[in-house]
């Protein structure tokens, strides 16, 4: 599963990395412990269909790409010329409320879609066919069971670049009523499209920690994932080719990150005195950079994004 992520890269840089135009980006600040119910960014191909418009103070103007209050900056240079509109970076609310009705699941916030059933499950089948997105995050957390206790670990790309997670946007209210964990109260926030992250069985990089993980796409994969014309068989292939071994590194972190109210740089710091499971790759040790990121490059300084 995938239930906590970090959003540390500014939206204008994410837009540049993905060759996207920022559209209606809500206010942004670095987030170290993002839980379902809060805002995520999503890269979407506008050919997949119109999304509900959301314009509020601090959002990016759809015409200029300029924002305020931490929103994205000007349209990034180098957006590839294509026969269609370039992809867009938008704000989404993480999680879909199950419809009301009898049963214990009614009203539950669903934030993941299993790759094994996403094409057939009624809640996600239409989104899988027509409303696919890429969810950029800097890292995600997962918990290892140690007897009666659970130890959280923080996972990032080995090169320190943002992760491109396979996701869906769903044409249904995103939160319903009540307070939102890790985000705003929906009573004071405009509704925005809901999204979920697609998960699959764990790769070797997750060994010893958890048996599920988000589907991580490389560039050729996320371009095909976003393309509305990609055939269903090719989509299934993408979901089966996610995250080859060696893409992720991880380290243990303090259990206080389990509380959604805790959102500070300390929650991603390596936990002293505890090593990662031997089966996985770990950032703990002399090669760990600040905040668990890659060490400074010894090569020439490059100001351009290095995601791909």
C-alpha positions as CSV (number, residue, x, y, z in Angstrom):
1,X,0.0,0.0,0.0
2,X,1.0,3.7,-0.1
3,X,-0.4,5.8,2.7
4,X,2.1,8.6,3.4
5,X,4.3,10.6,1.0
6,X,6.5,13.7,1.0
7,X,6.1,16.8,-1.3
8,X,9.4,18.7,-1.1
9,X,10.0,19.7,-4.8
10,X,8.4,23.1,-5.7
11,X,5.6,22.7,-8.3
12,X,7.4,24.9,-10.9
13,X,10.3,22.5,-10.8
14,X,8.0,19.5,-11.1
15,X,6.3,21.1,-14.0
16,X,9.7,21.6,-15.7
17,X,10.7,18.0,-15.0
18,X,7.6,16.6,-16.6
19,X,7.3,19.1,-19.4
20,X,4.0,20.2,-18.0
21,X,2.1,23.5,-17.8
22,X,0.9,24.3,-14.3
23,X,-2.9,24.8,-14.2
24,X,-4.8,25.8,-11.0
25,X,-2.1,24.8,-8.6
26,X,-3.2,25.5,-5.0
27,X,-0.9,27.0,-2.4
28,X,2.2,25.0,-1.8
29,X,4.8,24.6,0.9
30,X,7.1,21.7,1.6
31,X,5.2,18.8,3.2
32,X,7.1,16.0,5.1
33,X,4.1,13.8,6.1
34,X,1.3,13.9,3.6
35,X,-1.7,11.6,4.4
36,X,-4.8,10.7,2.5
37,X,-7.3,13.6,2.4
38,X,-4.6,16.2,1.7
39,X,-3.6,17.7,-1.6
40,X,-1.3,16.0,-4.1
41,X,0.0,17.1,-7.5
42,X,-0.9,15.2,-10.6
43,X,0.3,15.3,-14.2
44,X,-2.5,14.8,-16.6
45,X,-2.9,14.7,-20.4
46,X,-5.7,17.2,-21.3
47,X,-6.9,14.9,-24.1
48,X,-8.1,12.5,-21.4
49,X,-11.1,14.8,-20.7
50,X,-11.9,18.0,-18.9
51,X,-11.4,18.3,-15.2
52,X,-13.6,20.5,-12.9
53,X,-12.1,24.0,-12.7
54,X,-10.8,25.1,-9.3
55,X,-9.7,28.7,-8.9
56,X,-8.9,30.1,-5.5
57,X,-6.5,32.6,-3.9
58,X,-3.0,31.3,-4.3
59,X,-3.8,29.1,-7.3
60,X,-1.9,29.3,-10.6
61,X,-3.6,31.2,-13.3
62,X,-4.4,28.8,-16.1
63,X,-3.6,31.3,-18.8
64,X,-0.2,32.5,-17.6
65,X,1.1,29.8,-15.4
66,X,1.8,32.4,-12.7
67,X,0.9,32.0,-9.1
68,X,1.2,33.5,-5.7
69,X,1.7,32.3,-2.2
70,X,4.1,29.5,-3.1
71,X,2.3,28.5,-6.3
72,X,4.1,27.5,-9.5
73,X,6.0,30.1,-11.5
74,X,6.0,30.9,-15.2
75,X,5.4,28.2,-17.8
76,X,8.7,26.2,-17.9
77,X,11.1,26.5,-20.7
78,X,11.6,23.5,-22.8
79,X,8.0,22.1,-22.8
80,X,8.2,19.8,-25.8
81,X,6.3,20.8,-28.9
82,X,3.6,18.2,-29.6
83,X,0.7,17.9,-31.9
84,X,-1.6,18.3,-28.9
85,X,-1.6,20.5,-25.8
86,X,1.3,19.7,-23.4
87,X,0.5,17.8,-20.2
88,X,-0.7,19.7,-17.2
89,X,0.3,19.8,-13.6
90,X,-2.8,20.2,-11.3
91,X,-3.8,19.8,-7.7
92,X,-5.8,16.8,-6.6
93,X,-7.3,15.6,-3.3
94,X,-5.8,12.3,-2.3
95,X,-8.6,9.8,-1.7
96,X,-12.1,8.8,-2.9
97,X,-15.1,8.5,-0.5
98,X,-17.0,5.3,-1.1
99,X,-20.7,5.9,-1.8
100,X,-23.1,5.8,1.2
101,X,-25.3,2.9,1.8
102,X,-25.4,-0.3,3.9
103,X,-22.2,-1.9,5.0
104,X,-19.2,-1.0,7.0
105,X,-17.2,0.3,4.0
106,X,-19.7,3.1,3.1
107,X,-18.0,6.5,3.5
108,X,-14.5,5.1,3.8
109,X,-11.7,7.1,2.2
110,X,-10.0,4.9,-0.4
111,X,-6.5,6.2,-1.4
112,X,-5.0,3.2,-3.3
113,X,-6.2,1.1,-6.2
114,X,-4.7,-2.4,-6.6
115,X,-3.1,-3.0,-10.0
116,X,-4.5,-6.5,-10.0
117,X,-8.2,-5.3,-9.9
118,X,-8.1,-1.7,-11.1
119,X,-9.4,-2.5,-14.6
120,X,-12.4,-4.4,-13.3
121,X,-13.4,-2.7,-10.0
122,X,-16.4,-0.5,-10.6
123,X,-15.0,2.4,-8.6
124,X,-11.9,2.6,-10.8
125,X,-12.7,1.0,-14.2
126,X,-13.7,4.2,-16.0
127,X,-10.8,6.1,-14.5
128,X,-8.4,3.4,-15.5
129,X,-9.6,3.6,-19.1
130,X,-9.8,7.4,-19.4
131,X,-8.5,9.3,-16.4
132,X,-4.9,8.2,-15.7
133,X,-2.4,10.6,-14.1
134,X,1.1,10.6,-12.8
135,X,1.5,11.6,-9.1
136,X,5.0,13.1,-8.5
137,X,6.3,12.7,-4.9
138,X,9.7,13.0,-3.4
139,X,9.4,9.9,-1.3
140,X,6.9,7.6,0.5
141,X,6.8,5.8,3.9
142,X,6.1,2.1,4.5
143,X,5.9,0.2,7.8
144,X,7.7,-3.1,8.7
145,X,6.0,-5.3,11.3
146,X,8.4,-6.2,14.1
147,X,6.4,-8.4,16.4
148,X,3.6,-6.3,17.9
149,X,5.2,-3.1,16.7
150,X,5.6,-1.4,13.4
151,X,8.7,0.4,12.2
152,X,8.4,3.1,9.5
153,X,10.9,3.4,6.6
154,X,11.3,6.3,4.2
155,X,11.8,5.4,0.5
156,X,13.3,7.7,-2.2
157,X,14.8,7.3,-5.6
158,X,18.5,6.3,-5.6
159,X,19.4,9.4,-7.6
160,X,17.3,11.8,-5.3
161,X,14.9,12.8,-8.1
162,X,11.1,12.8,-7.6
163,X,9.2,9.6,-8.1
164,X,6.5,9.3,-10.8
165,X,3.7,7.2,-9.3
166,X,0.9,5.7,-11.4
167,X,-2.4,7.3,-10.4
168,X,-6.0,7.9,-11.4
169,X,-8.3,10.8,-11.0
170,X,-11.9,9.9,-10.2
171,X,-15.0,12.0,-11.1
172,X,-16.5,11.8,-7.6
173,X,-16.4,13.9,-4.5
174,X,-13.0,13.6,-2.9
175,X,-13.6,13.9,0.8
176,X,-17.2,14.2,1.9
177,X,-17.6,15.6,5.4
178,X,-15.5,15.7,8.5
179,X,-11.9,16.8,9.1
180,X,-9.3,15.8,6.6
181,X,-6.1,14.0,7.9
182,X,-3.1,16.0,7.0
183,X,-5.0,18.7,5.0
184,X,-7.7,21.3,5.2
185,X,-11.2,20.9,6.5
186,X,-13.4,20.4,3.4
187,X,-16.0,22.8,4.8
188,X,-13.5,25.7,4.1
189,X,-11.9,24.4,0.9
190,X,-13.3,24.2,-2.6
191,X,-13.7,20.7,-3.9
192,X,-11.0,19.5,-6.3
193,X,-10.8,16.3,-8.3
194,X,-10.1,13.2,-6.3
195,X,-7.2,10.9,-7.0
196,X,-5.8,7.5,-6.0
197,X,-2.3,5.9,-6.2
198,X,-2.0,2.5,-8.0
199,X,-0.2,-0.2,-6.0
200,X,1.3,-3.6,-6.8
201,X,3.3,-6.4,-5.3
202,X,6.6,-5.2,-3.8
203,X,9.8,-5.2,-5.8
204,X,13.2,-6.4,-4.5
205,X,13.8,-2.9,-3.1
206,X,10.9,-3.3,-0.6
207,X,12.1,-6.8,0.5
208,X,11.9,-7.2,4.3
209,X,9.7,-4.2,4.8
210,X,6.3,-4.6,3.0
211,X,4.7,-6.8,0.4
212,X,3.0,-3.8,-1.5
213,X,4.3,-0.6,-3.0
214,X,3.2,2.2,-5.3
215,X,3.6,1.6,-9.1
216,X,6.7,3.7,-10.0
217,X,7.0,4.7,-13.7
218,X,10.1,5.7,-15.7
219,X,9.8,8.2,-18.4
220,X,8.8,5.9,-21.3
221,X,6.3,4.3,-18.9
222,X,4.6,7.5,-17.6
223,X,4.3,8.9,-21.1
224,X,2.4,5.8,-22.2
225,X,0.4,5.8,-19.0
226,X,-0.8,9.3,-19.6
227,X,-1.5,8.8,-23.3
228,X,-5.3,8.3,-23.8
229,X,-4.6,6.1,-26.8
230,X,-2.6,3.5,-25.0
231,X,-4.2,0.1,-25.5
232,X,-5.5,-1.9,-22.4
233,X,-3.0,-4.7,-23.0
234,X,-0.1,-2.1,-22.9
235,X,-1.5,-0.6,-19.7
236,X,-1.5,-4.0,-18.1
237,X,2.1,-4.5,-19.3
238,X,3.1,-1.2,-17.7
239,X,1.7,-2.2,-14.4
240,X,3.7,-5.4,-14.5
241,X,7.0,-3.7,-15.3
242,X,7.2,-1.2,-12.5
243,X,10.2,-0.2,-10.5
244,X,13.1,-2.5,-11.4
245,X,15.4,-3.4,-8.5
246,X,17.9,-0.7,-7.6
247,X,15.5,2.3,-8.2
248,X,14.7,2.8,-4.5
249,X,16.8,3.3,-1.4
250,X,15.4,3.6,2.2
251,X,16.2,4.1,5.8
252,X,14.3,3.8,9.1
253,X,12.7,6.9,10.6
254,X,11.1,7.9,13.9
255,X,7.7,6.4,14.7
256,X,6.4,9.8,15.5
257,X,5.7,10.3,11.8
258,X,2.7,8.0,12.4
259,X,0.8,11.0,13.7
260,X,-0.5,13.1,10.7
261,X,-0.1,16.3,12.7
262,X,3.7,15.8,12.8
263,X,5.0,17.5,9.6
264,X,8.6,18.6,9.9
265,X,12.0,17.8,8.4
266,X,12.8,15.5,11.3
267,X,10.4,12.8,10.2
268,X,12.5,11.9,7.2
269,X,15.9,11.9,9.1
270,X,17.6,8.5,9.4
271,X,16.8,6.9,12.8
272,X,20.1,6.5,14.7
273,X,20.9,3.0,16.0
274,X,18.5,1.1,13.7
275,X,19.5,-0.4,10.4
276,X,17.2,-1.3,7.5
277,X,16.4,-4.9,6.8
278,X,19.3,-6.8,5.2
279,X,17.3,-7.8,2.1
280,X,16.8,-4.2,1.0
281,X,19.0,-1.3,-0.1
282,X,19.5,1.4,2.6
283,X,20.7,4.9,2.7
284,X,21.8,4.5,6.3
285,X,25.6,4.8,6.5
286,X,28.4,6.9,5.2
287,X,26.8,7.5,1.8
288,X,23.6,9.1,3.2
289,X,23.1,12.7,2.2
290,X,21.3,15.3,4.3
291,X,17.7,14.3,4.9
292,X,18.4,10.9,3.4
293,X,19.0,12.4,-0.1
294,X,21.8,11.6,-2.5
295,X,25.2,13.0,-1.6
296,X,26.4,16.1,-3.5
297,X,27.6,15.4,-7.0
298,X,31.3,15.5,-7.6
299,X,30.7,16.5,-11.3
300,X,30.1,19.9,-12.7
301,X,27.1,21.9,-11.4
302,X,24.0,21.5,-13.6
303,X,21.1,23.8,-13.0
304,X,18.6,21.9,-15.2
305,X,16.3,19.3,-13.8
306,X,17.8,15.8,-13.7
307,X,14.6,13.7,-13.3
308,X,15.3,11.9,-16.6
